[in-house]
Amino acid sequence: MAEADRTERNEEQVVDDALVAEASDLLERRETAELKMLVADLHEADVADLLARLGPDERVELVRQLGEDFDFTALTELDESTRVQILSALDPKSVAEGIAEIDTDDAVYILEDLDDTESEAILAELPFAMRHRLKRSLDFPEESAGRRMQSDFVAMPPFWTVGQVIDTLREEEDLPDDFTEIFVVDAAFRLLGTVALDRLLRARRPVKITDIMDEEPRTVRADEDQEEAARIFRRYNLLSAAVLDDSDRLVGVLTIDDIVDVIEEEAEEDIRALAGAGDADLSDTPLYVARTRIPWLMSNMVTAFLASLVIALFDGTISEMVALAILMPVVTAIGGNAGIQAMTVTVRALSQKLITKHNMMKIIGREVLVAVMNGTAVAIAVGFVAFFWFTNVDLGVVIACAIVFNVTCAGLFGALLPMVINKLGADPAVASSVFLTTLTDVFGFFAFLGLAGWWFGLG
């Protein structure tokens, strides 16, 4: 490839088919120098994209051939199964050398998916200080702020002046690559306040940092759920926040880039849960994907039989008017979609802590009112279609009334069910859909077939 073409591609940082093919060819021919030139200017996210598109053996070979030039931060951009496959194929010493060069929060993210034996082998190869910091983070619960925090931060004593702090920042080499504030701590490492860098640079050198620090900064507990930490960042527009342990000692810092990842993960988790798609990644085997999805399908099987039992109660009514069997799916489908709309909005509001006991009834009332309006509009349209299709005015009226009733119930249950399930301590994103599907089907069949039987004197 011409040097100009390669430079242009690297500036764009696009991993296309041609780049993947060239990387694969260089790996096969073990042209290490050319390979390093090919990926030298790629961002770690683009390196991760390249790894994901290579074969399993090629991924490991790429990491090995790049050696010290491989940035292990790229592994944090991969899905879990691909990341674990690469790490398991590398020797612990090589992995330890790689993660020793990256931020501690990224190192924890890489290690936490490995089994205990593999992670312990890697930790054993690290220097004592870093091993201690990583073990402390790994001891915190999964999906907690302690797992997401960066253990490297800038802390200063309260008796220093602005000039002393600035001189230390200029001379000290062992500092985080990026930070936006300085933490003021006492001898026991308890947080006294924070000083933003812009405020520090505007102050005169003789001023004590305690005179310019924020004495009531926003903090996050190390054992606090990462989703709650993300809510705090969003609510108060934070760039970073101190992480404290049970003794109020400063143990780390959360930064906005960590929180963006948390928000993306939580949103994806909610979407997967609502759809019953499990936690499988695109690179997982079909067998594993099937295992993660089968519980949802089995639950839906139970709800489907409940709906079938309702239909069986009206078998005589259906046998006398075949049009009812043709139109039944319309009633339940519209009700189900209306319920999902209300449920999705409610689950999202619950995840953001926007629903309280003061606005709960208002939110439920709003969803019911929306369901009534939408149900009425759709019912009129469906009623006319049924009338022209079967030339039966009464049938159009019956299905219209059934749709209004079912959509209204769907709006009520779609808003109410997630709140009740959340109150009981379960995950509303996982449990709501199963119950909602059952209720909309059962109520829809009862409303349509029951009203038709009464209206036409059938069954």
C-alpha positions, 0 to 999 in steps of 0.5 A, spaced: 500 500 500 502 506 498 504 511 504 500 516 502 494 512 502 496 509 509 496 516 512 490 518 509 486 512 512 490 512 519 488 520 519 480 518 518 481 512 523 476 507 519 477 500 520 475 498 513 475 491 509 481 493 506 485 494 512 483 488 516 485 484 510 492 487 510 492 486 517 491 479 516 496 478 511 501 481 515 500 477 521 500 471 517 507 473 514 509 475 520 511 482 518 511 485 525 514 492 523 509 493 517 504 491 522 506 496 527 506 502 522 499 500 520 496 500 526 500 506 529 496 512 529 489 508 530 485 510 536 484 504 541 477 504 539 479 503 532 484 497 534 478 494 538 474 494 532 480 491 528 481 485 533 473 484 533 473 483 525 479 478 525 479 471 527 480 468 534 487 466 533 489 472 529 487 477 535 492 473 539 497 474 534 496 481 533 497 483 541 503 478 541 506 481 535 505 489 537 508 487 544 509 493 548 506 497 542 499 494 544 495 499 548 491 494 553 486 500 553 483 497 546 481 491 550 476 495 554 472 497 547 471 489 546 465 485 548 466 480 554 467 474 550 472 476 545 476 480 551 476 474 555 478 469 549 484 474 548 486 474 555 486 467 556 490 466 550 496 470 553 501 469 558 499 472 565 506 476 565 505 479 558 498 481 560 500 484 567 506 488 563 500 491 559 495 493 564 500 496 568 501 502 563 493 503 563 489 507 568 487 503 574 479 503 572 481 500 565 485 495 568 479 493 573 474 492 567 479 488 564 480 483 570 473 483 573 471 478 567 476 473 568 475 467 573 479 468 579 485 463 577 487 467 571 486 474 575 490 472 581 496 469 576 496 476 573 495 480 579 501 476 582 506 479 576 504 486 578 508 491 582 505 491 590 502 498 590 498 497 583 496 490 585 494 492 592 490 498 588 487 493 583 485 488 589 481 493 593 477 495 587 476 488 585 473 487 592 467 492 591 461 489 589 460 488 581 457 494 578 459 499 583 462 505 583 468 502 587 469 497 580 469 503 576 473 508 580 480 510 578 485 509 584 490 514 581 488 521 583 491 528 585 491 529 593 494 535 597 494 537 604 490 543 607 496 547 609 499 548 602 499 554 598 497 555 591 504 556 589 506 549 592 500 545 589 502 548 582 510 547 583 508 540 585 504 539 579 509 541 574 515 537 578 511 530 579 512 525 574 507 520 577 500 523 576 494 521 572 494 523 565 488 527 565 484 530 571 480 536 572 480 537 580 485 536 586 482 533 592 484 536 599 485 531 604 487 530 612 492 526 614 487 520 615 486 521 607 479 524 609 476 528 604 476 536 606 474 539 599 476 539 592 479 545 588 477 545 580 483 546 576 481 553 573 480 556 580 487 554 582 490 557 576 486 564 577 488 564 584 495 567 587 501 563 589 500 565 597 493 563 597 492 557 601 488 552 597 483 551 603 481 558 602 479 556 594 476 549 595 469 547 595 468 544 602 461 541 600 463 537 594 459 531 591 461 525 592 460 517 591 460 511 596 465 506 593 459 501 594 454 505 591 451 502 585 454 505 578 447 507 576 446 511 582 453 514 581 451 516 573 444 519 576 448 524 580 453 526 575 447 527 570 443 531 575 449 535 578 453 536 571 459 533 574 466 532 570 469 528 576 467 526 583 471 523 589 469 516 591 469 515 599 469 508 603 465 507 609 470 511 613 469 517 609 476 516 606 478 518 599 479 511 595 478 513 588 475 518 583 470 517 578 470 521 571 465 523 566 468 518 561 467 512 566 460 514 567 458 515 559 460 507 559 455 506 565 450 510 562 451 506 555 451 499 559 445 500 563 441 503 557 443 496 553 441 492 559 434 495 559 433 494 552 435 487 552 431 485 558 425 488 555 426 484 549 428 478 553 434 477 549 439 475 555 446 478 556 449 475 550 454 478 545 455 478 538 461 474 538 458 468 543 456 461 540 449 460 538 448 455 544 450 460 549 445 465 546 440 460 546 441 458 553 440 466 555 433 467 551 430 460 552 427 462 559 423 468 556 420 464 551 418 459 556 415 464 560 411 467 554 409 459 553 405 459 559 402 466 558 400 464 551 396 458 554 393 462 559 390 466 553 388 460 549 384 458 555 380 464 555 379 463 547 377 456 549 371 459 554 368 462 547 369 457 542 361 456 541 361 464 540 367 463 535 364 457 531 358 461 530 361 467 527 368 466 524 369 473 523 371 474 530 377 469 529 379 473 524 379 480 528 382 477 535 389 478 533 387 485 531 385 487 538 390 484 542 396 486 538 394 493 538 393 493 546 400 489 547 403 495 543 400 500 547 402 497 553 409 496 551 409 504 550 407 505 557 411 500 560 418 503 556 416 510 558 415 508 566 421 503 566 426 508 563 423 513 568 424 508 574 431 507 572 433 515 572 429 515 579 424 520 576 418 517 579 416 519 586 410 518 591 408 525 589 408 524 582 406 517 581 399 517 580 399 523 576 404 519 571 399 513 571 393 518 570 397 521 564 398 514 561 391 512 562 389 518 558 393 517 553 391 510 552 384 512 552 385 518 546 389 513 542 385 507 543 379 511 541 382 514 535 385 507 533 378 504 534 374 508 530 379 506 524 379 499 525 371 499 526 370 502 519 375 497 516 371 491 520 365 494 517 367 495 510 370 488 510 364 484 513 359 489 511 356 488 518 355 495 522 355 491 529 361 488 528 365 494 527 362 497 533 364 491 537 371 491 535 371 498 536 369 498 543 373 492 545 379 496 542 378 502 547 377 498 553 383 493 552 388 499 550 386 503 556 387 497 560 394 496 557 396 503 558 394 502 566 398 496 566 403 498 562 404 504 567 402 501 574 406 494 573 413 496 573 412 501 579 409 495 583 415 490 581 420 495 582 417 496 589 417 489 590 425 489 589 425 486 582 427 488 576 421 492 572 425 491 566 425 484 566 419 482 569 414 487 567 413 484 559 411 477 561 405 480 566 403 485 561 403 480 555 398 476 559 394 481 561 393 485 555 392 478 551 387 476 556 383 482 557 383 483 550 380 476 548 375 477 554 373 484 552 372 482 544 369 475 545 365 477 551 362 483 548 361 480 541 357 474 545 353 478 549 351 483 543 350 478 538 347 473 542 352 467 541 355 462 544 
